């Protein structure tokens, strides 16, 4: 089985968060980055609670 990964730069704002969620929910291992980690923490936490790798 091959794993798919996605790097989302600028995640944490509306569009970046939507892209991060979409890839995670589609089965990708996701990495979201931004300069202000507080803005992305809630999105990552939400995805991890759903059982996704983020």
N, C-alpha and C positions, 0 to 999 in steps of 0.2 A: 504494500500500500504506500503510495506517495503522499506526503503531506504538502499542503499548499500554505504559503505564507504571504502576508501583505504588510507593507510598511506605509502608514498613513501619516504624513507630515502635516502639522497644523490641526491635528485632531483636538477636540475639546470645544470648538465653536459649533454652530449649527450644522454647517455642511460637513465639516471634518468628522464630527460625531456621528452623523448619519452614515457616512462612508464607512467608518470604523465598525459600526453596528451591522451594517449590511454584509461586509466581508466576514465578520465573526459569525454571524448567524448562517452564512452560507458554508461554514465549515473550515474557514481559513484560520491559521494561527496568526493573530494580528499583533502588530506593534504600533502603538500610537505615540507620537512625539509632539512636543511643543515646548516653548521656553518656560511657560508657567504651569508647573505640574498640578497645581490645585484645580485648574480648570478641566483637566482630563481625568482626575481621580474618580469622580462620580460615574463617569461613563465606563471606565475600566471595572470598577466595583460592580456595577450593574451587569456587565457582561460575564464577569466571573461568577456571580450568583446564579446566572442562567446556565453555568457549566461550560462556558466557552473559554478558550485559551486567549487571553488578551494581556 
